[in-house]
Amino acid sequence: MKKKGERSMLDRLDMRHPLIQAPMAGVSTPELAAAVSEAGGLGSVALGALDIPGAKEAISKTRALTARPFAVNLFCHRPARRDHAREAAWLDRLRPEFERFGSAPPDRLAEIYESFRASPAMLATLIEARPAAISFHFGLPEPAQLQALRATGAVLLATATSETEGRAIAEAGLDGIVAQGWQAGGHRGMFDPDTRDERLETLPLIRRLTGLGLPVIAAGGIMTREDARKAMEAGAVAAQCGTAFLLAPEAATSAAHRMALANGRTAMTRAISGRPARGMENLFTAIDGTDAADYPIAYDAGKALNAASLVAGETGYGAFWAGTGGASAIARPAAETVAAISP
């Protein structure tokens, strides 16, 4: 017996398998998204870190590789709060790390990622491109944006880390909720990163969200068919996997990131970007990020430090985002991962 909303959503997206590839900025590629969609799941293209030309190119490349539906993902973070004293203090905090490589922190930091909420140009791009599904991270678009996107016929999804966020998604009239458990890799999708995080793991979070009237997609710690099955039993209609695809040949995961997965130890940190995010433990995650500059301003500093270290051959300052199941990731084509995990 199918759960409420499951078939309608999966049928709209022509999904043969209830498996979604997580949109991983900097790692997921058109090739990865297309391979997952071709295998009967739903591939995702991360647009949050791209400018308009980059977003158009990513969508175009994916369409050239598959005629099947795929999703795109946007960041809906609040615009950064500029605090020059705080930013200067954070750069001073990182100065010794830069000096290890004969470098110095940048003189000033930039807001490197524009929020979708403040981007009429990205909205126009999506209206023109008409992707089959659109997902949102860090919050929700403005009501007028949602209305415009709903008119395209796209399935609209958003990440929730709590019941409160899930309720906001339901009240906004979206089509589904991505339940991001504490085990998930990458950035926490919290609407407000300064509120208390309940740190709910995936299965308990699913159970809290299933009564809100929307299909729930499980995300976090899903590496095997048994993990996906347990998520379905808890009430999810599909599973979203990111870490499980990191070793796929279609992914843009760097060699250092691939090697780091084997140690299996992850940490939640603000130090790299200014927002809580889970990645493999390394030299950067060891830095206390409590007083980091606001997101994504801190990320500008993080990327500069990583660039300086790479010149010297040090890879330990990379943003090696991954979930708690990183050590069990398998190097195989994306289609094989879809087949292996789909319940």
C-alpha positions in Angstrom: 0.0 0.0 0.0 1.4 3.4 -1.0 1.7 6.2 1.5 -0.3 9.3 1.0 1.2 11.5 -1.6 3.9 9.0 -2.6 2.7 8.0 -6.1 1.4 11.4 -7.1 4.8 13.0 -6.5 6.9 10.1 -7.9 4.6 9.9 -10.9 4.8 13.7 -11.6 8.6 13.2 -11.7 8.5 9.9 -13.6 10.6 8.2 -10.9 10.9 4.4 -11.2 12.8 4.3 -7.9 12.1 6.5 -4.8 15.7 7.8 -4.7 16.9 11.4 -5.1 20.5 12.4 -5.6 21.2 15.2 -3.2 22.2 18.6 -4.8 25.8 19.0 -3.6 27.3 22.3 -4.6 30.8 21.9 -6.0 30.5 18.2 -6.2 27.4 17.2 -8.1 27.6 17.6 -11.9 25.2 17.5 -14.9 26.7 14.1 -15.6 25.8 12.8 -12.1 22.3 14.2 -12.2 21.7 12.8 -15.7 23.0 9.4 -14.7 20.7 9.2 -11.6 17.7 10.3 -13.6 18.5 7.9 -16.4 18.6 5.1 -13.8 15.1 5.9 -12.7 15.8 8.1 -9.7 15.8 11.9 -9.6 19.1 13.7 -10.3 19.7 17.1 -8.8 21.7 20.1 -10.1 23.0 22.5 -7.5 22.6 26.1 -8.5 23.1 27.8 -5.2 26.8 28.6 -5.7 26.4 29.5 -9.4 25.8 32.8 -11.1 23.2 33.1 -13.8 25.4 32.0 -16.8 26.6 29.1 -14.7 23.1 28.1 -13.8 22.0 28.2 -17.4 24.9 26.2 -18.5 24.4 23.5 -15.8 20.7 23.1 -16.8 21.6 23.0 -20.5 24.3 20.4 -20.0 22.0 18.2 -18.0 19.2 18.5 -20.6 21.7 17.5 -23.2 22.5 14.3 -21.3 19.0 13.2 -20.4 15.4 13.8 -21.5 14.2 12.6 -18.1 13.1 14.9 -15.2 15.7 16.3 -12.8 15.7 18.8 -10.0 17.5 22.1 -9.4 18.4 23.4 -6.0 18.6 27.0 -4.7 19.9 28.6 -1.5 17.3 30.7 0.4 19.5 32.0 3.2 18.9 35.5 4.6 21.3 38.0 3.1 24.5 38.3 5.1 24.6 40.8 8.0 27.7 42.8 7.4 29.7 43.4 10.6 33.1 44.6 9.6 34.5 44.3 13.2 33.4 40.7 13.4 34.8 40.0 9.9 38.1 41.6 10.8 38.3 39.6 14.0 37.6 36.4 12.1 40.4 37.1 9.6 42.7 37.7 12.5 41.7 34.4 14.0 42.6 32.7 10.7 45.8 34.7 10.2 48.1 32.1 11.8 46.7 29.4 9.5 47.5 31.5 6.4 51.0 32.3 7.8 51.7 28.6 7.8 51.8 28.8 4.1 53.6 32.2 3.7 50.3 33.9 3.0 48.0 36.4 4.6 44.2 36.6 4.8 42.4 38.8 2.3 41.9 42.5 3.2 38.2 42.2 3.0 35.5 39.6 2.5 32.6 39.3 0.0 29.2 37.8 0.1 30.0 35.2 -2.5 26.6 33.5 -2.8 23.5 35.5 -3.5 20.3 34.3 -1.9 17.6 33.2 -4.3 15.2 35.4 -2.3 17.1 38.4 -3.6 17.6 37.3 -7.2 15.0 38.3 -9.8 17.4 37.1 -12.5 17.6 33.5 -11.1 13.8 33.5 -10.8 13.5 34.5 -14.5 16.0 31.8 -15.4 14.0 29.1 -13.7 10.7 30.3 -15.2 12.3 30.1 -18.6 14.0 26.7 -18.0 11.0 25.1 -16.3 12.8 22.3 -14.5 10.7 19.4 -13.3 11.5 19.9 -9.7 13.0 22.8 -7.6 14.2 22.4 -4.1 15.2 25.0 -1.6 17.8 25.0 1.2 18.2 27.4 4.2 14.6 28.5 4.1 11.9 29.4 1.7 11.6 31.8 -1.3 9.4 34.9 -1.1 5.7 34.2 -1.6 5.7 35.9 -5.0 8.6 33.7 -6.1 6.8 30.6 -5.0 3.6 31.7 -6.9 5.6 32.2 -10.1 7.4 28.9 -9.8 4.2 27.0 -8.9 2.8 28.3 -12.2 5.5 26.5 -14.1 4.2 23.1 -12.9 7.4 22.2 -11.1 7.4 20.0 -8.0 8.5 22.3 -5.1 10.5 20.9 -2.2 12.3 22.4 0.8 14.6 21.2 3.5 13.5 21.0 7.1 15.6 20.1 10.2 12.7 20.5 12.6 9.0 20.2 12.9 8.7 24.0 13.0 10.5 24.3 9.7 8.4 21.5 8.2 5.2 23.3 9.3 6.4 26.5 7.6 7.0 24.5 4.4 3.5 22.9 4.5 1.9 26.3 5.2 3.7 27.8 2.2 2.0 25.2 0.0 5.0 23.3 -1.3 4.8 19.7 -2.6 7.2 17.9 -0.2 9.6 18.2 2.7 13.2 17.0 2.7 13.8 15.8 6.2 17.5 16.5 6.8 18.6 14.4 9.8 21.6 15.2 12.0 23.7 12.6 10.2 23.5 14.3 6.8 26.6 15.8 5.2 27.0 19.3 4.0 25.2 22.4 5.3 22.4 22.1 7.8 19.3 23.5 6.1 18.2 25.4 9.1 16.1 28.5 8.3 17.9 30.4 11.1 21.4 29.0 12.0 21.4 31.0 15.2 18.4 29.2 16.7 18.8 26.1 18.9 19.3 23.0 16.7 17.3 20.0 18.0 19.8 17.7 16.2 17.1 15.2 15.3 18.4 12.2 13.5 16.7 11.2 10.3 14.1 8.6 11.5 12.8 10.6 14.4 12.6 13.7 12.2 10.6 11.8 9.6 8.1 10.7 12.2 7.6 14.3 13.4 7.0 15.5 9.9 4.6 12.9 8.5 1.6 14.4 10.1 1.9 17.7 8.3 0.1 16.5 5.2 3.0 16.5 2.7 5.2 13.7 1.4 8.4 13.5 3.3 11.8 12.7 1.7 14.4 11.2 4.1 17.9 12.7 4.0 20.9 11.8 6.2 22.7 8.5 6.8 21.2 6.6 4.0 23.9 4.5 2.4 22.3 1.1 1.9 18.9 -0.4 0.8 18.3 -1.3 4.5 18.8 2.4 5.4 16.3 3.4 2.8 13.8 0.7 3.8 13.9 1.9 7.4 13.2 5.5 6.3 10.2 4.2 4.3 8.9 2.3 7.3 9.2 5.6 9.3 7.0 7.3 6.9 9.2 8.7 4.1 8.1 8.3 0.4 11.6 8.6 -1.0 15.2 8.8 0.1 17.7 11.5 -0.8 21.4 10.4 -0.8 24.5 12.6 -1.2 27.4 10.9 0.5 26.6 7.6 -1.2 27.4 9.3 -4.6 30.6 11.0 -3.6 32.8 8.3 -5.1 30.9 8.0 -8.3 33.0 8.7 -11.4 30.3 11.2 -12.5 30.9 13.3 -9.3 33.4 16.2 -9.2 34.7 15.0 -5.8 38.4 15.9 -5.6 41.0 13.2 -5.1 41.7 14.5 -1.5 38.0 14.5 -0.7 37.7 10.9 -1.9 40.6 9.8 0.2 39.3 11.6 3.2 36.1 9.6 3.2 37.9 6.5 4.3 38.7 7.8 7.8 35.0 7.8 8.6 35.2 10.7 11.2 33.0 13.7 10.6 32.5 17.0 12.4 29.8 19.7 12.4 31.5 23.1 12.0 30.9 26.7 11.3 34.5 27.5 10.7 34.6 26.9 7.0 31.5 28.8 5.9 29.8 30.5 8.9 26.9 28.0 8.9 26.8 24.6 10.6 27.9 22.0 8.1 29.1 18.4 8.4 32.3 17.3 6.7 35.2 15.0 7.2 37.5 15.9 10.1 40.5 17.8 8.9 42.7 20.8 9.9 39.8 23.3 9.2 37.2 21.5 11.2 39.6 21.6 14.2 39.3 25.4 14.3 36.6 26.7 16.6 34.1 28.4 14.4 31.9 29.8 17.1 32.7 33.4 16.2 33.0 33.0 12.5 31.7 35.8 10.2 28.2 35.4 8.8 27.4 33.0 6.0 28.5 33.2 3.2 31.1 35.8 4.1 33.1 33.4 6.2 33.1 31.0 3.2 35.1 33.6 1.3 37.8 33.4 3.9 37.5 29.6 4.0 38.1 29.3 0.3 41.0 31.7 0.4 42.7 29.7 3.1 42.1 26.4 1.2 43.6 28.0 -1.9 46.7 29.2 0.0 47.2 25.7 1.5 46.8 23.9 -1.8 49.7 25.9 -3.3 51.8 24.4 -0.6 50.5 20.9 -1.2 48.3 20.8 1.9 44.8 19.5 1.4 43.6 19.7 5.0 41.6 22.9 4.6 39.2 21.6 2.1 35.4 21.6 2.6 35.1 17.8 2.4 31.4 17.7 3.1 30.1 14.2 3.9 27.6 12.5 6.2 28.4 10.1 9.0 28.3 7.2 6.5 31.2 8.4 4.5 33.5 5.4 5.2 30.9 3.1 3.7 30.7 5.0 0.4 31.4 2.8 -2.6 33.3 3.8 -5.8 30.9 2.8 -8.5 28.8 4.4 -11.3 25.9 6.4 -10.1 23.4 4.1 -11.8 24.7 1.2 -9.7 24.2 3.2 -6.5 20.6 3.9 -7.5 20.0 0.2 -8.0 21.8 -0.8 -4.8 20.0 1.6 -2.5 16.5 1.8 -3.9 14.1 -0.2 -1.7 
